[in-house]
Amino acid sequence: MTHHPNPTRDERGTTTAEYGVGTVGAIGIAITLYYLATRGAAGEILSSLWGRAMDGLRSALPFLPEVPWPW
């Protein structure tokens, strides 16, 4: 039998808190990436990558519509 040091401890909200911390972290990363993508050379590189990816998809799947760079 396993002995638990504090058997009355309630951990029902633990998972919710972990999701909350993960969500805040993901938002922080998204804001940083958006900032980098809309400024200077990084934005030009991402725009070029997006265009190349869309060209590759359109050549493989010619029925896809034109999808412009989001910003």
C-alpha positions in Angstrom: 0.0 0.0 0.0 1.3 3.4 -0.9 1.5 6.0 1.8 0.5 9.5 0.8 2.0 12.2 3.0 -1.1 14.5 2.8 -4.1 12.4 1.7 -6.6 15.3 2.1 -4.8 17.5 -0.4 -7.2 18.6 -3.1 -5.7 18.9 -6.6 -8.8 19.3 -8.7 -7.8 22.7 -10.0 -4.2 21.7 -10.9 -4.9 20.9 -14.5 -6.8 24.1 -15.1 -3.9 26.1 -13.7 -1.5 24.3 -15.9 -3.6 25.0 -19.0 -3.8 28.7 -17.9 0.0 29.0 -17.7 0.4 27.2 -21.0 -2.1 29.5 -22.7 -0.4 32.7 -21.3 2.9 31.3 -22.6 1.5 30.6 -26.0 0.1 34.1 -26.2 3.4 35.6 -25.3 5.2 33.6 -28.0 2.5 34.5 -30.6 2.8 38.3 -29.8 6.6 38.0 -30.1 6.4 36.2 -33.5 3.8 38.7 -34.8 6.1 41.6 -33.8 9.0 40.0 -35.5 7.0 39.1 -38.6 5.7 42.6 -39.1 9.0 44.4 -38.7 11.9 44.8 -41.2 13.9 42.0 -42.7 12.1 39.2 -40.7 8.8 40.2 -42.3 10.3 40.1 -45.7 11.7 36.6 -45.1 8.4 35.3 -43.8 6.5 36.8 -46.7 8.9 35.2 -49.1 8.5 31.8 -47.3 4.7 32.1 -47.4 4.8 32.9 -51.1 7.0 29.9 -51.8 4.8 27.6 -49.7 1.7 28.8 -51.4 3.3 28.4 -54.9 4.3 24.8 -54.0 0.8 24.0 -52.8 -0.8 25.5 -55.9 1.5 23.5 -58.1 0.5 20.3 -56.3 -3.1 21.2 -55.9 -4.1 23.6 -58.7 -7.7 24.1 -57.5 -6.5 26.1 -54.4 -7.5 29.8 -54.5 -5.0 32.6 -54.1 -4.1 33.1 -50.5 -2.3 36.5 -49.8 0.2 37.0 -47.0 -1.9 37.7 -43.9 -0.3 41.1 -43.1 
